Amino acid sequence: MSLTARHLESNGIPTVVFGSARDIVEQAGVPPFVFSDFPLGNPCGIPYDRAMQRAILGIGLELLESARFPATTVKTPFAWPDDAWRHNFMRVDESNRDALLRAGEERKARQAARKANFGG
Amino acid sequence: MSFQEGPEVNSARRVFVSYIDKSRELYLAQGYGNPYRWAYNCEVPFVALPKPLAECRIAVVTTSSIDEGQEAVDLADRPPKHSYAWPSDPVPDRLFTMDLSWDKEATHTNDVDSFLPLRRLREYEAEGRVGSVSQRFYGVPTEYSQRKTNTLDAPDVLRFCREDGVDVALLVGL
């Protein structure tokens, strides 16, 4: 997504990226970026919270008008109701290490089958 | 709408989640020894808004797919995906997201407005805040291959934008 934004911007189309994976987007180097510190999945606002969704989009529109420099990040002023996701998502610890390794082996087998089916 | 101080966090550590760190550790634990090299660019292209937003036609770009009853739940399982353009009116009630790496424990994607801002954009259009909404929205697949994104999918989206007379693009990755 970040690379597509860069391509559009390089060809004269202003963009705003909305996202929650701050490090990935910022390292890719995008023009204006509206960052919401949420678990991945709802970068436009908490599901069914219209007022928040409207506010986040509004921040992006204002950023479009005010941005004067590339790589400008604005953090929206909203918080997810809890913080457990910060720890739980993609968690690796002693409790799941064996299961992850097994899952990885199964996944590699599926990837090989996919490659055979679709040519990579 | 919640506008609040965040709950207690351990500020002895970086509070923002690093997905680069997390995914590297996860893939290592799964037995992938060669870490993914994320895109890194120092130079960032930038073009200022050429005219007032109230005169601009705006498009939305998503990493989600049209819901066709797919079953893949992992990037490793799905057939190759391609960029697409799809009518933005009516706004789809559902989009397919299960093959993407979002946090399926903490949240859900049953409300497309939480990741595809077309309805909220239409509200701003009705108020005259933006000129118009492009007749189509666009999809770009999430790919391991940056080359594929740069040489195929991103040029496709640029072409869609030009076909639809788009002035500004809003890009939302899950």
Interface residues (C-beta under 8 A of the other chain):
Chain A: M1 S2 L3 T4 A5 R6 H7 L8 E9 S10 N11 G12 I13 P14 T15 V16 V17 F18 G19 A21 R22 D23 I24 V25 Q27 A28 G29 V30 P31 D37 F38 P39 L40 G41 N42 P43 C44 G45 I46 P47 Y48 D49 R50 A51 M52 Q53 R54 A55 I56 L57 G58 G60 L61 L64 E65 A67 R68 F69 P70 A71 P77 F78 A79 W80 P81 D82 D83 A84 W85 R86 N88 F89 M90 V92 R97 L100 L101 A103 G104 E105 R107 K108 R110 Q111 R114 N117 F118
Chain B: M1 S2 F3 Q4 E5 G6 P7 E8 V9 V15 F16 V17 S18 Y19 I20 D21 K22 S23 E25 L26 Y27 L28 A29 Q30 G31 Y32 W38 A39 Y40 N41 C42 E43 V44 P45 F46 V47 A48 L49 P50 L53 V61 T63 D74 A76 D77 R78 P79 P80 T97 S101 W102 D103 K104 E105 A106 T107 H108 T109 N110 D111 D113 S114 F115 L116 P117 R120 L121 E123 Y124 R129 V130 V140 T142 Q146 T149 N150 D153 A154 P155 V157 L158 C161 V166 D167 V168 A169 L170 L171 V172 G173 L174
